[in-house]
Amino acid sequence: MPLDLTIAIPTRNEEKNLPACLEAIGSDWAKRVVVVDSNSTDATPQIAHSKGLEVINFDWNGQFPKKRNWFLQEHPPATEWVLFLDADEFVTSAFIEETRRVLPETCHAGFWLRYSIWFFDRPLRGGYPLDKLALFRTKAGFYERIDEDHWSHLDMEVHEHPVLSGTLGHLTSPIEHRDFRGVAHWVEKHNAYSSWEAARFLKLQSQPELRAQWTARQKLKYRLMATPLLGPAYFLGSFALMGGWRDGATGLAFALLKLFYFAQIQWKIRENTLSATKTRAIP
């Protein structure tokens, strides 16, 4: 019997990843699978329709809400639970079995999920673990609200966390995070992420009340972001302390790319700060 669960898959030009994502989900695990698409120009909608899935199109106006909050507000699932699953995330049989066992009996409002990171077509054995709060009761809450005005082209919550009423649990069976679009796409995507992170960091300087909603990891990240230490700290922690060296050249390449990503954030914070200072100085 399917779980009382809606799987919402946010997409935009995901024709390379979506078929494997849907194949991993199968047809008898969740009551509903829906694709929330952002005007894809490739075959993403056709792939979803070919599997008999509903496709809801999201046309972002550059402001709140973004895709996940918009879906929860405008198309609230009728199921007890919702799982936000990216098209480059593939559930495993172990994860499916764990949710079947845990969800019907739990009193938690949501669950932190584990992800195995694939890079150069292989799972990384070391490095920082990836986890996200992506499975929760439909009526437990929404993703944190960040009022932004065209900071970036990111129409979906990426680094925002759900703010939920109730306790949280952890599921231990990992989901595979595996993007088939290559390193060039990874770099392009993280360039957009770093622009958003820099803009958000500067915005938060005038909104200290938002810090009360942060997780411990967010508090540490933004404390380090105010210094040039975030990139080096990540690299040393990931490659040396967390065993990234076990993956050899692949682990080193991944750690260096993340180092460059965090360095981009710091450079963009400085650039934006300097630009704002010059603007204020113009009479």
PyMOL commands that set and color helices and strands:
alter all, ss='L'
color gray80, all
select helices_A, chain A and resi 18-25+44-50+67-74+93-105+182-204+208-213+216-225+230-241+244-281
alter helices_A, ss='H'
color red, helices_A
select strands_A, chain A and resi 3-11+30-37+54-57+81-84+89-90+110-117+130-137+141-143+162-164+168-170+175-177
alter strands_A, ss='S'
color yellow, strands_A
deselect
rebuild
show_as cartoon
